[in-house]
Every structure is written in C-alpha cells, then in structure tokens.
Amino acid sequence: MTAVKTDVNDEAALAAQLAGHDLVISAFSGHAAGDVYQYFVDGFQHILNSVKASAAPRFLVVGAQVAWKSLPACKW
C-alpha cells in the first residue's frame, strides 16, 4: 500500500498518480474548507473522474457522515 497526498482539483495529475494501482482508497474530507458541502461534492467528483480515467479496477471510499449527505449530488 502506498499513501499519497495530492490536489483533488487537478484531475490529470491525480489520474496519473492512480494509474497502475489495483485499488484506490479515498479518505477525502472537505472539513478544511469554508463551504464544506460544496468542497466535498466538487472534490469527490474530481476523485471519481480521476479514478475512472486511471482505469483502477477497484475504488473504496471511507469517510464520515457528511459523505453520505453529499454523494447524491455527484454524477456517478
């Protein structure tokens, strides 16, 4: 397992970082932002797009309750 930190707003860089891995685990949190909800929705959408672009076969999301409120706004 390799832990990496990156800017979720840079989808190309994130996708390149994720490429070649068998599993992506996201523990993304928007709690550091002023607008937690929108930051989380936007950030998670960038992560999801990057995982798809990387062709990683597995994606696991771990997080807090705010994630479950925010996920319906993402485009699966």
C-alpha positions in Angstrom: 0.0 0.0 0.0 1.2 3.5 -0.9 -0.3 6.6 0.7 -0.2 9.7 -1.4 -1.4 13.2 -1.0 -2.4 15.3 -4.0 -4.6 18.2 -5.0 -8.0 16.7 -5.9 -8.8 19.6 -8.1 -6.0 18.5 -10.6 -7.7 15.5 -12.2 -4.9 14.9 -14.7 -2.2 14.7 -12.0 -4.4 12.6 -9.8 -5.3 10.2 -12.6 -1.6 9.8 -13.4 -0.8 9.1 -9.8 -3.5 6.4 -9.5 -2.7 4.7 -12.8 -1.4 1.2 -12.4 -2.8 0.6 -9.0 -5.2 -2.3 -8.2 -7.1 -0.4 -5.6 -7.8 3.3 -4.8 -8.9 4.1 -1.3 -10.2 7.6 -0.7 -10.4 9.2 2.7 -11.1 12.6 1.3 -12.6 15.2 3.6 -13.8 18.7 3.0 -13.7 19.9 6.6 -10.9 22.3 6.0 -12.9 24.4 3.6 -15.4 27.2 4.3 -18.2 25.6 2.3 -17.7 22.0 3.4 -20.6 20.6 1.4 -19.7 22.1 -1.9 -16.0 21.5 -1.5 -16.7 17.8 -0.7 -19.1 17.4 -3.7 -16.6 19.0 -6.1 -13.6 17.2 -4.7 -15.3 13.8 -4.7 -16.4 14.4 -8.3 -12.8 15.1 -9.3 -11.6 12.0 -7.4 -14.3 9.9 -9.1 -13.4 11.2 -12.6 -9.7 10.6 -11.9 -10.3 7.0 -10.7 -12.3 6.3 -13.9 -9.5 7.9 -16.1 -6.8 5.9 -14.3 -8.7 2.6 -15.0 -8.1 1.4 -11.5 -10.3 -1.7 -11.1 -11.4 -1.1 -7.5 -12.4 2.1 -5.6 -13.1 2.2 -1.9 -14.4 5.3 -0.2 -14.1 5.7 3.6 -15.3 8.8 5.4 -17.7 10.5 7.8 -21.4 11.1 7.7 -21.1 14.2 5.6 -20.1 12.0 2.7 -23.4 10.2 2.7 -25.3 13.5 2.6 -23.1 14.7 -0.3 -22.8 11.7 -2.6 -26.3 12.1 -4.3 -25.0 15.4 -5.8 -22.1 13.6 -7.6 -22.5 12.3 -11.1 -21.9 8.6 -11.0 
